[in-house]
């Protein structure tokens, strides 16, 4: 079996690795350099706190790989696990967090539901008076996406994957309804399966198969700051659901803050977008973080910031399926692509080899679900 993977970010590399590990001949095509799309600009979060049972199951499958990555792949990814803390200001959000935490615990995730007094005792810098409840899982955390790209790319090459950078796909080869390969500027490459793992370019790649998919490239920003009071490294990534703001500790007392605050959210051109953080947004990100915790006083200094692209779907969940014969898609992760990549790679391999999977139900990830009325996850961080 020969499989052509389109996209050299973390999802494409993981897919290529697991396909090759199972015996497929794999060619990976990346128009730029490996990880140069969304992966190198990712925050690197890894969590099991989701409101969708299937996303929790994806996380648990992926976390089994992330937790043992250095031993399995021989590459450190600086995986830290201070946890994630989600905070609710309103009764509606508080009820949703409690319900999600109960579901997560049923799947083996050690999520705690905490009162303001309880999380205030653990993390005294938090402004507990603003919140009704928090949920915390100590197994959540974050890793370095650049190092993860290095680990997966090295393992993929060792498994025999032919990785070609600076190689853009220009068209698909068809045999009736079936996709049977791709064209580049240099050649035609025949394949039993073509995998769309193109991140923010996913919609353009799908169009080559005459498909319209609702994956919108949307710009998201992050800023690194020197807080007025250093943030200890054991403080969890802390997210205020109502404001959309989050922060997490970096090294040496620094912090990373982010969130999307504007009402408008236009599509971005993945080939031409501003990849540095906006000054006004950076100031607002620090101000919103200051609403959550005492660390971010008026003496907080902004060090640097950057922007990347989420591939957003209307319900914040990905498309993972064989959409038409020979064409497998793993796209639209809405900010969850990095953390779910190891599980997604295994799903892609299952779809190509078996036509299905027993890892998780793929029903919530069908592309035709958007013909129905759907609501977002609400945990897009």
TIDO-23704 format. One line per field, with one value per atom (N, C-alpha, C, O): x, y, z. Coordinates in steps of 0.05 Angstrom, whole numbers, always signed. Layout:
<sites>
c1	(X,...)
c2	(Y,...)
c3	(Z,...)
</sites>
This chain:
<sites>
c1	(+17,+0,+17,+36,+11,+25,+6,-16,+14,-2,+13,+37,+0,+11,-2,-26,+14,+5,+11,+34,-10,-7,-7,-27,+17,+19,+41,+40,+60,+82,+82,+103,+58,+56,+54,+60,+48,+48,+28,+34,+4,-16,-6,-9,+5,+15,+38,+39,+57,+80,+71,+81,+53,+43,+29,+33,+13,-1,+19,+17,+39,+59,+74,+80,+81,+96,+80,+90,+55,+39,+32,+30,+28,+24,+49,+47,+72,+97,+103,+113,+97,+102,+86,+94,+63,+46,+52,+39,+72,+80,+74,+80,+61,+55,+80,+97,+80,+99,+87,+65,+102,+90,+107,+132,+94,+107,+93,+68,+108,+96,+105,+129,+86,+91,+84,+62,+103,+100,+109,+131,+91,+97,+119,+132,+122,+143,+163,+176,+167,+185,+168,+146,+179,+163,+156,+173,+130,+121,+117,+110,+122,+122,+94,+92,+73,+46,+38,+49,+18,+7,+24,+24,+38,+50,+71,+71,+89,+111,+100,+115,+75,+63,+43,+30,+42,+23,+32,+56,+13,+20,+29,+45,+21,+31,+15,+25,-10,-26,-33,-38,-34,-42,-61,-52,-86,-106,-127,-131,-139,-162,-188,-209,-187,-212,-226,-220,-245,-262,-291,-296,-310,-338,-349,-370,-334,-342,-328,-304,-344,-331,-310,-290,-316,-298,-272,-250,-273,-248,-232,-208,-246,-232,-217,-194,-231,-218,-195,-174,-197,-175,-151,-128,-157,-136,-122,-98,-137,-125,-107,-85,-115,-98,-73,-51,-76,-53,-35,-10,-46,-30,-13,+9,-23,-6,+20,+40,+19,+43,+59,+84,+47,+62,+76,+98,+62,+74,+99,+116,+102,+125,+141,+156,+138,+150,+180,+192,+194,+223,+233,+252,+221,+229,+224,+240,+201,+194,+208,+215,+211,+221,+250,+262,+260,+288,+291,+314,+270,+271,+255,+232,+268,+253,+234,+241,+210,+192,+186,+167,+201,+198,+169,+156,+159,+131,+128,+140,+113,+108,+78,+61,+71,+44,+35,+30,+33,+22,-8,-20,-21,-50,-62,-49,-89,-106,-127,-138,-132,-154,-173,-166,-198,-219,-236,-244,-243,-258,-284,-285,-305,-332,-342,-340,-351,-363,-393,-405,-406,-435,-445,-431,-471,-483,-484,-480,-489,-491,-464,-463,-443,-417,-408,-396,-415,-408,-421,-409,-447,-461,-448,-445,-440,-427,-400,-393,-385,-359,-363,-349,-383,-388,-396,-387,-414,-423,-400,-397,-383,-360,-341,-330,-336,-317,-327,-311,-353,-364,-360,-352,-365,-360,-330,-324,-313,-284,-275,-260,-285,-278,-287,-274,-310,-320,-302,-303,-286,-267,-239,-220,-236,-210,-193,-170,-204,-189,-192,-215,-171,-173,-181,-168,-203,-212,-225,-242,-217,-229,-247,-241,-270,-288,-283,-286,-274,-264,-282,-290,-287,-300,-279,-255,-289,-269,-251,-227,-261,-244,-222,-200,-230,-210,-189,-165,-196,-174,-160,-136,-173,-159,-138,-117,-143,-124,-99,-77,-103,-81,-65,-40,-79,-66,-75,-94,-63,-73,-74,-88,-59,-59,-85,-90,-102,-126,-147,-149,-162,-184,-209,-226,-211,-232,-260,-280,-262,-289,-303,-327,-288,-300,-313,-329,-308,-315,-333,-333,-348,-366,-355,-360,-339,-328,-304,-301,-287,-265,-262,-269,-252,-245,-215,-204,-202,-173,-166,-176,-149,-137,-107,-95,-94,-65,-50,-26,-63,-48,-47,-34,-61,-59,-33,-21,-25,-1,+6,-13,+31,+39,+67,+83,+74,+100,+109,+95,+133,+145,+139,+149,+122,+114,+138,+138,+157,+180,+196,+204,+199,+214,+197,+209,+171,+154,+155,+155,+157,+160,+186,+187,+207,+233,+232,+242,+218,+216,+200,+209,+177,+160,+174,+172,+187,+199,+223,+226,+239,+261,+251,+261,+230,+219,+206,+208,+193,+181,+202,+199,+223,+245,+257,+262,+261,+272,+254,+263,+227,+208,+205,+190,+219,+219,+203,+200,+192,+175,+193,+214,+184,+197,+186,+164,+201,+192,+203,+227,+185,+193,+182,+158,+200,+192,+195,+206,+184,+184,+171,+179,+151,+137,+107,+95,+95,+67,+51,+59,+28,+10,-7,-18,-9,-24,-50,-67,-53,-78,-79,-59,-103,-106,-110,-121,-102,-107,-133,-137,-150,-176,-179,-170,-193,-203,-232,-239,-249,-277,-280,-271,-294,-298,-274,-273,-255,-233,-209,-202,-198,-172,-150,-148,-133,-112,-84,-65,-81,-54,-55,-77,-32,-30,-11,+5,-13,+7,+21,+9,+47,+63,+73,+68,+88,+99,+119,+124,+130,+151,+142,+154,+120,+113,+86,+72,+77,+52,+60,+78,+46,+51,+26,+6,+26,+3,+3,+24,-21,-24,-51,-70,-51,-76,-93,-118,-81,-95,-80,-55,-95,-84,-96,-120,-79,-88,-85,-64,-108,-108,-102,-119,-77,-69,-56,-35,-70,-58,-65,-59,-76,-80,-97,-118,-86,-102,-105,-122,-91,-94,-114,-117,-126,-143,-165,-171,-178,-200,-191,-205,-168,-157,-150,-154,-139,-132,-157,-158,-177,-202,-215,-227,-212,-224,-212,-225,-187,-175,-190,-189,-204,-221,-250,-268,-255,-282,-299,-323,-287,-302,-301,-281,-323,-324,-326,-345,-307,-307,-306,-292,-321,-322,-299,-303,-275,-251,-240,-228,-243,-236,-209,-207,-190,-164,-168,-173,-166,-170,-145,-133,-139,-114,-118,-138,-99,-98,-71,-51,-71,-46,-38,-54,-12,+0,+21,+35,+24,+45,+59,+47,+86,+102,+108,+117,+104,+108,+126,+128,+138,+150,+129,+125,+115,+94,+106,+129,+89,+97,+107,+127,+92,+100,+106,+88,+129,+135,+114,+104,+108,+89,+104,+121,+98,+112,+106,+84,+125,+122,+101,+93,+93,+73,+44,+25,+41,+14,+2,+16,-23,-34,-40,-41,-43,-54,-82,-98,-88,-113,-129,-119,-154,-171,-197,-211,-203,-229,-247,-244,-266,-284,-299,-302,-309,-326,-311,-321,-286,-272,-255,-247,-251,-235,-205,-189,-198,-170,-157,-170,-131,-117,-88,-78,-75,-47,-35,-49,-9,+6,+34,+44,+47,+75,+94,+91,+114,+137,+161,+157,+185,+209,+215,+208,+229,+241,+220,+225,+196,+176,+159,+140,+167,+151,+125,+120,+108,+82,+75,+84,+59,+47,+18,+4,+7,-21,-33,-19,-58,-71,-101,-112,-115,-144,-153,-139,-178,-190,-213,-231,-211,-230,-248,-269,-241,-256,-282,-282,-303,-327,-324,-334,-309,-305,-282,-263,-284,-264,-261,-270,-250,-249,-229,-210,-234,-215,-188,-188,-167,-140,-130,-138,-112,-99,-74,-56,-74,-51,-24,-3,-24,+1,+9,+32,-10,-4,-20,-42,-8,-21,+1,+24,-7,+12,+18,+0,+43,+51,+63,+73,+62,+69,+44,+24,+45,+21,+16,+35,-9,-16,-11,-15,-3,+3,-22,-21,-44,-68,-78,-87,-77,-86,-68,-78,-42,-23,-30,-29,-36,-43,-69,-71,-88,-114,-110,-123,-93,-88,-77,-85,-59,-47,-69,-71,-85,-106,-126,-135,-133,-152,-140,-154,-115,-101,-101,-103,-98,-98,-125,-126,-147,-173,-174,-190,-158,-158,-139,-145,-115,-95,-78,-76,-67,-51,-24,-11,-15,+11,+15,+37,-6,-4,-11,-32,+6,+1,+11,+20,+10,+18,+47,+55,+65,+93,+99,+122,+78,+82,+94,+85,+114,+128,+123,+126,+115,+111,+138,+152,+145,+171,+169,+184,+151,+148,+121,+108,+112,+87,+87,+103,+69,+66,+38,+21,+32,+6,+8,+27,-12,-14,-43,-59,-48,-75,-88,-75,-112,-129,-144,-151,-148,-166,-193,-196,-211,-236,-258,-262,-274,-299,-322,-317,-347,-369,-374,-385,-366,-371,-345,-344,-323,-296,-285,-266,-296,-286,-276,-285,-257,-244,-262,-283,-252,-262,-242,-219,-249,-232,-248,-266,-241,-258,-245,-227,-254,-249,-273,-294,-270,-292,-302,-326,-284,-290,-269,-249,-275,-256,-228,-223,-209,-181,-172,-149,-191,-184,-192,-216,-172,-176,-169,-149,-186,-182,-178,-192,-159,-154,-148,-125,-170,-168,-188,-205,-185,-204,-203,-224,-180,-178,-183,-185,-186,-195,-178,-188,-152,-133,-125,-109,-136,-130,-112,-107,-102,-87,-62,-56,-47,-21,-27,-15,-44,-47,-59,-53,-76,-89,-74,-84,-51,-37,-30,-34,-19,-12,-37,-35,-59,-84,-93,-102,-92,-101,-85,-95,-59,-42,-50,-50,-57,-66,-93,-98,-111,-137,-133,-146,-116,-111,-100,-109,-82,-71,-94,-95,-111,-133,-152,-160,-158,-176,-164,-178,-138,-126,-123,-126,-117,-112,-138,-142,-156,-179,-205,-226,-205,-230,-247,-268,-236,-250,-231,-208,-241,-224,-240,-264,-226,-239,-228,-233,-212,-200,-222,-223,-239,-260,-281,-275,-306,-327,-320,-315,-320,-315,-341,-340,-363,-389,-389,-398,-378,-378,-359,-360,-342,-322,-329,-312,-353,-362,-364,-373,-357,-360,-389,-395,-406,-434,-450,-474,-438,-452,-459,-477,-446,-451,-477,-486,-490,-517,-537,-560,-528,-545,-539,-519,-555,-550,-530,-535,-508,-487,-479,-483,-468,-457,-428,-419,-413,-384,-378,-395,-353,-343,-344,-352,-336,-335,-309,-305,-290,-264,-242,-220,-246,-225,-204,-208,-181,-160,-134,-113)
c2	(-24,+0,+25,+27,+43,+69,+91,+93,+107,+129,+155,+157,+176,+202,+221,+225,+231,+249,+278,+284,+295,+323,+340,+343,+350,+367,+356,+333,+373,+365,+378,+382,+383,+390,+365,+343,+369,+347,+325,+302,+333,+313,+296,+272,+310,+296,+277,+255,+287,+271,+246,+224,+250,+228,+207,+183,+217,+199,+183,+159,+197,+184,+163,+141,+170,+151,+126,+103,+129,+105,+88,+64,+101,+86,+69,+45,+82,+68,+46,+25,+52,+32,+7,-15,+9,-14,-26,-45,-16,-29,-15,-25,+9,+23,+37,+45,+40,+58,+86,+90,+106,+132,+154,+154,+172,+196,+220,+222,+237,+260,+285,+289,+302,+326,+350,+353,+368,+393,+417,+417,+436,+459,+477,+491,+477,+494,+477,+460,+481,+464,+450,+458,+429,+414,+431,+444,+430,+445,+474,+488,+484,+513,+525,+550,+509,+520,+526,+545,+512,+518,+506,+517,+484,+469,+485,+486,+498,+513,+538,+549,+546,+569,+560,+576,+534,+524,+529,+531,+530,+533,+506,+506,+484,+458,+445,+427,+454,+442,+413,+405,+398,+370,+365,+367,+360,+357,+337,+330,+327,+308,+321,+308,+346,+360,+371,+393,+355,+362,+356,+339,+369,+363,+341,+330,+333,+311,+286,+285,+264,+239,+229,+218,+233,+224,+239,+228,+265,+281,+272,+273,+265,+254,+228,+224,+211,+186,+191,+177,+210,+218,+227,+219,+244,+254,+232,+232,+213,+191,+174,+165,+169,+154,+170,+159,+196,+213,+215,+215,+219,+223,+199,+201,+175,+151,+153,+142,+166,+170,+193,+190,+216,+239,+232,+240,+217,+211,+194,+195,+179,+161,+168,+152,+193,+201,+198,+187,+207,+206,+178,+172,+160,+132,+119,+103,+126,+113,+125,+110,+151,+165,+176,+185,+174,+183,+213,+223,+228,+257,+269,+262,+287,+301,+321,+334,+324,+345,+365,+381,+364,+382,+382,+402,+358,+354,+359,+346,+380,+387,+383,+387,+376,+369,+384,+372,+411,+425,+425,+435,+414,+412,+435,+455,+433,+454,+460,+442,+486,+495,+512,+533,+502,+517,+531,+518,+556,+572,+582,+591,+580,+588,+612,+612,+633,+657,+655,+667,+640,+639,+611,+592,+611,+585,+566,+542,+576,+558,+544,+520,+560,+549,+531,+510,+538,+521,+494,+474,+494,+468,+451,+427,+465,+450,+438,+416,+453,+443,+419,+399,+421,+399,+374,+352,+377,+354,+342,+318,+359,+349,+334,+313,+345,+332,+305,+286,+302,+276,+256,+233,+264,+247,+239,+216,+259,+253,+233,+215,+237,+218,+190,+170,+188,+162,+148,+124,+163,+152,+150,+144,+155,+151,+176,+174,+199,+224,+234,+236,+241,+249,+279,+293,+287,+314,+320,+304,+342,+350,+374,+392,+374,+398,+413,+403,+439,+454,+479,+492,+484,+510,+532,+527,+557,+580,+578,+585,+571,+568,+547,+551,+525,+503,+511,+506,+522,+529,+554,+558,+571,+594,+586,+599,+565,+555,+544,+547,+530,+518,+539,+538,+559,+579,+606,+618,+617,+641,+666,+685,+667,+691,+694,+715,+673,+674,+692,+693,+706,+723,+706,+706,+693,+673,+685,+672,+711,+723,+725,+729,+722,+725,+699,+699,+677,+651,+634,+638,+617,+599,+571,+559,+562,+535,+533,+548,+513,+507,+477,+462,+468,+440,+438,+454,+418,+416,+387,+369,+381,+355,+356,+371,+342,+344,+330,+334,+314,+300,+317,+309,+340,+358,+374,+376,+384,+400,+410,+416,+411,+422,+412,+404,+413,+405,+423,+442,+419,+436,+425,+404,+439,+428,+424,+405,+443,+440,+414,+401,+408,+383,+359,+338,+361,+338,+334,+311,+355,+353,+338,+321,+346,+332,+303,+286,+296,+268,+251,+230,+262,+247,+246,+225,+267,+267,+247,+233,+247,+228,+199,+182,+194,+167,+159,+136,+178,+173,+166,+147,+181,+175,+148,+132,+142,+116,+93,+71,+98,+78,+76,+59,+94,+92,+113,+111,+133,+153,+171,+180,+175,+194,+222,+228,+238,+265,+285,+287,+300,+319,+347,+352,+365,+392,+409,+401,+434,+452,+439,+444,+422,+408,+411,+398,+428,+433,+415,+409,+405,+390,+410,+429,+405,+423,+411,+426,+385,+372,+344,+332,+332,+304,+287,+297,+263,+243,+229,+221,+224,+211,+187,+187,+168,+145,+142,+128,+156,+158,+174,+196,+162,+176,+173,+186,+156,+150,+168,+174,+178,+192,+172,+154,+174,+154,+166,+153,+191,+202,+232,+245,+244,+273,+282,+266,+307,+319,+341,+356,+344,+366,+381,+372,+402,+416,+398,+402,+378,+362,+335,+325,+324,+296,+289,+303,+266,+253,+230,+215,+228,+208,+192,+202,+166,+149,+139,+134,+135,+126,+112,+117,+93,+79,+98,+96,+115,+135,+161,+161,+182,+209,+220,+218,+230,+240,+270,+281,+284,+313,+319,+316,+328,+336,+364,+370,+381,+406,+430,+452,+424,+446,+469,+464,+493,+516,+517,+532,+500,+498,+475,+469,+463,+439,+444,+427,+467,+473,+473,+464,+485,+486,+458,+452,+442,+414,+398,+384,+401,+387,+395,+379,+420,+430,+416,+414,+406,+390,+364,+352,+355,+331,+338,+322,+364,+374,+373,+368,+378,+377,+405,+419,+413,+437,+429,+415,+437,+431,+457,+475,+458,+483,+485,+485,+486,+490,+517,+522,+536,+564,+570,+565,+581,+589,+615,+636,+614,+638,+644,+626,+669,+678,+678,+688,+667,+667,+676,+671,+691,+704,+695,+686,+698,+690,+711,+721,+717,+735,+724,+712,+727,+719,+745,+765,+743,+767,+761,+738,+782,+781,+792,+817,+776,+786,+803,+801,+819,+835,+817,+823,+795,+775,+749,+740,+737,+713,+691,+687,+676,+655,+629,+621,+615,+589,+569,+569,+551,+532,+511,+496,+508,+488,+499,+484,+524,+535,+523,+522,+515,+503,+523,+547,+514,+531,+538,+520,+563,+573,+588,+607,+579,+590,+600,+586,+625,+637,+633,+647,+615,+608,+632,+635,+649,+671,+692,+702,+698,+720,+709,+725,+683,+672,+675,+669,+684,+689,+664,+650,+660,+639,+648,+665,+636,+640,+614,+597,+611,+588,+596,+615,+581,+588,+581,+560,+597,+591,+587,+585,+586,+584,+611,+632,+609,+633,+653,+677,+644,+662,+676,+690,+672,+685,+670,+648,+682,+670,+674,+693,+657,+659,+664,+651,+684,+691,+691,+698,+685,+685,+685,+688,+683,+683,+698,+715,+693,+708,+725,+714,+751,+769,+785,+795,+787,+804,+789,+765,+805,+793,+784,+763,+799,+791,+771,+772,+753,+731,+723,+702,+741,+735,+713,+708,+701,+682,+696,+719,+681,+691,+676,+653,+688,+675,+660,+674,+634,+620,+625,+620,+636,+643,+672,+679,+688,+716,+726,+735,+724,+735,+745,+737,+764,+775,+755,+746,+747,+725,+736,+720,+762,+773,+783,+790,+784,+792,+822,+838,+830,+858,+871,+859,+896,+910,+914,+908,+923,+927,+901,+900,+879,+853,+844,+834,+848,+840,+854,+841,+880,+894,+883,+879,+878,+867,+839,+832,+823,+796,+797,+782,+816,+819,+830,+820,+849,+860,+838,+837,+821,+800,+779,+769,+773,+755,+767,+752,+793,+807,+805,+806,+802,+797,+770,+767,+752,+724,+721,+707,+734,+728,+753,+771,+754,+777,+780,+800,+759,+760,+783,+795,+791,+809,+838,+849,+850,+878,+898,+890,+924,+944,+944,+956,+930,+928,+905,+900,+890,+868,+878,+899,+865,+873,+852,+828,+862,+844,+840,+859,+815,+808,+803,+815,+786,+780,+766,+757,+765,+752,+742,+750,+724,+713,+705,+704,+699,+691,+667,+664,+649,+626,+623,+640,+601,+597,+571,+550,+574,+551,+544,+561,+518,+509,+503,+481,+522,+520,+508,+514,+491,+481,+494,+505,+492,+505,+495,+509,+469,+459,+454,+441,+464,+463,+434,+430,+416,+389,+382,+394,+363,+358,+342,+331,+340,+320,+298,+303,+274,+251,+229,+218,+223,+204,+198,+213,+177,+174,+187,+174,+211,+227,+216,+213,+211,+197,+175,+176,+154,+132,+142,+156,+133,+139,+166,+173,+181,+207,+209,+211,+208,+208,+237,+249,+247,+274,+273,+259,+289,+293,+323,+331,+338,+367,+381,+367,+407,+423,+419,+417,+416,+410,+433,+429,+457,+480,+485,+492,+482,+487,+462,+464,+439,+414,+396,+373,+404,+387,+376,+352,+393,+384,+362,+340,+367,+348,+322,+300,+322,+298,+284,+263,+295,+284,+254,+239,+245,+216,+198,+177,+206,+190,+192,+172,+216,+220,+203,+191,+203,+186,+157,+144,+147,+119,+115,+95,+135,+134,+133,+118,+151,+151,+124,+114,+113,+86,+65,+49,+66,+47,+51,+31,+76,+80,+70,+58,+74,+64,+34,+22,+21,-8,-23,-45,-13,-28,-16,-30,+9,+22,+32,+42,+28,+37,+35,+28,+40,+40,+32,+37,+21,+16,+34,+30,+54,+72,+91,+95,+101,+119,+119,+113,+126,+129,+153,+175,+150,+172,+186,+205,+178,+191,+221,+236,+231,+260,+275,+300,+261,+273,+271,+277,+262,+261,+289,+308,+292,+318,+326,+349,+306,+312,+320,+326,+321,+329,+358,+367,+374,+402,+409,+432,+389,+392,+393,+401,+386,+386,+411,+425,+416,+438,+429,+409,+444,+436,+459,+483,+453,+473,+467,+444,+489,+485,+473,+470,+464,+451,+470,+463,+495,+514,+513,+529,+495,+493,+500,+489,+518,+524,+541,+565,+529,+543,+539,+549)
c3	(+0,+0,+0,+16,-18,-18,-10,-21,+9,+18,+15,+21,+5,+2,+23,+22,+41,+62,+53,+47,+53,+45,+71,+84,+77,+101,+120,+128,+127,+143,+171,+183,+182,+210,+227,+218,+252,+271,+264,+268,+253,+246,+222,+222,+202,+179,+185,+176,+202,+210,+226,+222,+245,+261,+243,+247,+225,+206,+190,+187,+179,+163,+179,+169,+204,+220,+226,+222,+235,+242,+217,+219,+194,+170,+163,+157,+163,+157,+177,+170,+202,+223,+219,+228,+206,+200,+173,+165,+159,+135,+109,+87,+110,+86,+75,+90,+48,+36,+36,+27,+47,+51,+39,+43,+25,+15,+29,+27,+42,+55,+40,+35,+32,+16,+33,+42,+36,+51,+33,+23,+30,+12,+23,+8,+49,+62,+76,+63,+101,+117,+139,+144,+150,+170,+194,+205,+201,+224,+220,+238,+195,+190,+190,+190,+189,+189,+217,+230,+227,+254,+276,+299,+271,+293,+308,+333,+293,+307,+322,+338,+317,+330,+352,+364,+356,+376,+404,+409,+423,+451,+463,+482,+451,+460,+482,+496,+486,+507,+503,+480,+524,+524,+547,+570,+542,+563,+556,+533,+578,+575,+583,+582,+591,+599,+575,+565,+564,+542,+550,+567,+537,+542,+525,+530,+504,+486,+495,+498,+499,+507,+487,+495,+461,+441,+442,+438,+447,+450,+475,+474,+496,+519,+512,+519,+497,+488,+470,+471,+452,+435,+452,+447,+472,+489,+504,+506,+515,+530,+512,+521,+487,+469,+463,+462,+458,+452,+476,+473,+500,+524,+530,+542,+523,+527,+511,+520,+488,+472,+483,+486,+488,+499,+525,+529,+542,+568,+566,+584,+544,+541,+517,+506,+508,+482,+481,+462,+502,+502,+500,+486,+515,+515,+488,+478,+475,+450,+426,+408,+426,+403,+406,+387,+431,+436,+435,+431,+438,+437,+460,+464,+475,+496,+483,+464,+495,+485,+508,+506,+529,+552,+562,+565,+565,+573,+603,+620,+610,+638,+643,+626,+668,+675,+700,+721,+699,+722,+723,+742,+702,+701,+686,+679,+682,+671,+691,+704,+695,+712,+696,+686,+693,+679,+700,+720,+696,+715,+703,+680,+719,+710,+726,+751,+712,+725,+727,+745,+710,+709,+717,+715,+725,+733,+710,+714,+686,+662,+657,+652,+657,+652,+675,+670,+699,+722,+720,+725,+712,+709,+687,+689,+665,+643,+652,+644,+667,+677,+696,+694,+714,+732,+717,+723,+697,+681,+666,+665,+654,+639,+657,+650,+681,+699,+708,+710,+712,+720,+697,+702,+672,+649,+647,+643,+651,+649,+670,+665,+695,+716,+709,+715,+696,+688,+668,+664,+654,+634,+645,+630,+671,+683,+686,+694,+679,+681,+710,+719,+723,+752,+755,+770,+742,+743,+770,+779,+783,+808,+803,+787,+817,+817,+842,+864,+840,+863,+867,+848,+892,+899,+898,+898,+897,+898,+922,+920,+945,+968,+965,+973,+951,+948,+928,+933,+905,+886,+895,+888,+911,+922,+942,+945,+957,+977,+963,+972,+940,+926,+910,+910,+898,+882,+892,+880,+913,+926,+909,+916,+887,+870,+854,+843,+853,+837,+851,+875,+834,+844,+847,+829,+869,+873,+873,+867,+880,+882,+855,+854,+834,+807,+798,+779,+811,+800,+818,+843,+806,+820,+824,+845,+805,+807,+788,+769,+794,+776,+773,+791,+750,+747,+741,+725,+753,+751,+747,+761,+727,+724,+725,+709,+743,+747,+724,+723,+707,+686,+660,+641,+660,+637,+638,+659,+615,+615,+587,+572,+580,+554,+548,+566,+522,+513,+490,+483,+481,+460,+432,+425,+417,+390,+371,+356,+372,+354,+360,+341,+385,+392,+384,+376,+386,+378,+348,+339,+332,+304,+297,+280,+312,+307,+313,+299,+336,+343,+323,+315,+315,+295,+268,+254,+259,+233,+232,+212,+253,+254,+254,+240,+270,+271,+244,+236,+231,+205,+184,+169,+184,+165,+170,+152,+196,+203,+194,+187,+195,+187,+157,+146,+142,+113,+98,+74,+113,+100,+82,+91,+58,+39,+44,+35,+59,+66,+46,+43,+33,+13,+21,+20,+28,+34,+9,-11,+11,-12,-36,-59,-31,-52,-48,-31,-65,-63,-81,-103,-71,-87,-104,-93,-130,-147,-157,-166,-156,-165,-155,-147,-156,-150,-175,-195,-174,-195,-188,-165,-207,-202,-221,-244,-211,-227,-221,-202,-236,-229,-204,-202,-184,-158,-139,-119,-146,-127,-132,-155,-110,-111,-113,-96,-133,-137,-137,-145,-128,-127,-129,-128,-131,-132,-154,-164,-161,-179,-164,-148,-168,-159,-184,-207,-180,-203,-218,-242,-204,-216,-227,-246,-215,-223,-214,-199,-224,-215,-196,-202,-173,-153,-149,-139,-157,-153,-124,-112,-113,-86,-82,-96,-63,-56,-39,-41,-24,-8,-8,-8,-8,-3,+23,+27,+41,+67,+67,+62,+73,+77,+106,+123,+111,+138,+136,+147,+120,+112,+131,+124,+154,+174,+162,+152,+164,+154,+124,+114,+110,+81,+74,+50,+93,+89,+69,+52,+71,+53,+24,+6,+19,-8,-18,-42,-1,-10,-16,-36,+1,-3,-30,-43,-37,-62,-86,-107,-84,-106,-110,-132,-90,-92,-97,-94,-105,-111,-86,-88,-63,-38,-25,-26,-13,+3,+33,+41,+49,+77,+93,+86,+115,+131,+151,+175,+141,+157,+151,+130,+170,+166,+180,+204,+165,+178,+193,+181,+219,+236,+253,+264,+254,+268,+298,+308,+312,+342,+351,+339,+374,+383,+411,+427,+416,+442,+449,+431,+474,+483,+507,+525,+508,+532,+547,+536,+574,+590,+615,+623,+625,+652,+671,+672,+686,+704,+726,+733,+738,+760,+783,+797,+787,+806,+791,+776,+794,+778,+782,+804,+761,+762,+767,+751,+789,+795,+773,+761,+768,+746,+752,+734,+777,+783,+782,+789,+774,+770,+745,+724,+745,+721,+699,+705,+675,+654,+664,+669,+666,+678,+658,+646,+653,+632,+644,+658,+638,+645,+622,+601,+624,+602,+592,+568,+610,+602,+586,+565,+594,+580,+557,+540,+555,+534,+539,+522,+563,+570,+583,+598,+578,+592,+596,+582,+616,+620,+630,+641,+626,+636,+643,+632,+661,+669,+647,+633,+643,+627,+646,+670,+636,+653,+666,+656,+688,+701,+709,+708,+717,+727,+706,+712,+681,+659,+655,+666,+639,+633,+604,+591,+594,+567,+571,+586,+557,+558,+530,+511,+529,+503,+505,+527,+482,+481,+457,+446,+449,+427,+439,+451,+435,+449,+430,+439,+405,+386,+377,+375,+372,+362,+333,+325,+317,+290,+289,+305,+270,+268,+238,+230,+222,+193,+186,+201,+163,+153,+147,+139,+151,+144,+120,+115,+105,+83,+95,+104,+94,+107,+94,+106,+70,+57,+63,+59,+73,+78,+102,+99,+126,+149,+168,+167,+185,+204,+226,+241,+228,+246,+272,+288,+277,+303,+317,+304,+343,+358,+356,+354,+355,+354,+381,+402,+381,+405,+423,+447,+411,+426,+438,+461,+422,+432,+455,+475,+453,+474,+501,+522,+499,+523,+535,+559,+518,+528,+540,+560,+528,+538,+567,+584,+572,+599,+618,+641,+609,+626,+633,+656,+615,+621,+640,+657,+636,+654,+682,+702,+684,+710,+724,+749,+709,+721,+735,+753,+727,+738,+761,+780,+759,+779,+785,+768,+809,+819,+805,+807,+791,+779,+760,+758,+746,+724,+731,+723,+748,+756,+735,+714,+742,+723,+714,+694,+730,+723,+704,+698,+696,+677,+651,+640,+640,+616,+594,+599,+571,+547,+534,+526,+531,+519,+489,+473,+481,+452,+448,+467,+424,+418,+389,+373,+383,+356,+351,+369,+326,+317,+299,+284,+301,+283,+275,+280,+261,+251,+262,+262,+272,+278,+252,+236,+247,+227,+241,+251,+241,+257,+241,+217,+254,+243,+259,+280,+249,+263,+291,+308,+297,+323,+339,+359,+328,+341,+343,+358,+328,+327,+299,+280,+297,+271,+252,+260,+228,+209,+206,+199,+213,+211,+197,+209,+172,+157,+130,+121,+116,+88,+74,+71,+64,+54,+27,+24,+9,-16,-19,-6,-35,-37,-43,-62,-26,-30,-18,-19,-6,+5,+34,+41,+52,+81,+90,+82,+108,+119,+149,+163,+158,+187,+190,+191,+192,+190,+209,+220,+212,+227,+257,+270,+269,+297,+316,+340,+305,+321,+345,+367,+342,+364,+379,+398,+372,+387,+371,+380,+348,+330,+343,+340,+356,+368,+388,+386,+407,+429,+420,+431,+399,+390,+367,+357,+359,+336,+338,+319,+361,+362,+359,+346,+370,+366,+338,+326,+326,+299,+279,+261,+283,+266,+266,+246,+290,+292,+278,+266,+281,+267,+237,+223,+226,+198,+188,+167,+203,+195,+195,+177,+216,+217,+193,+181,+185,+163,+137,+120,+133,+108,+108,+87,+130,+131,+135,+124,+152,+160,+151,+151,+142,+135,+158,+154,+183,+207,+230,+227,+254,+278,+303,+304,+322,+348,+370,+393,+362,+382,+393,+417,+376,+384,+362,+339,+369,+349,+332,+342,+305,+287,+279,+263,+290,+282,+287,+270,+310,+314,+296,+295,+281,+264,+234,+217,+228,+200,+188,+202,+163,+150,+145,+143,+141,+135,+160,+158,+184,+208,+207,+221,+190,+189,+175,+175,+164,+153,+176,+172,+200,+223,+240,+234,+260,+278,+299,+313,+303,+322,+339,+331,+362,+380,+385,+384,+391,+395,+422,+440,+424,+449,+473,+495,+468,+490,+506,+524,+498,+512,+493,+495,+474,+454,+467,+471,+475,+488,+472,+480)
</sites>
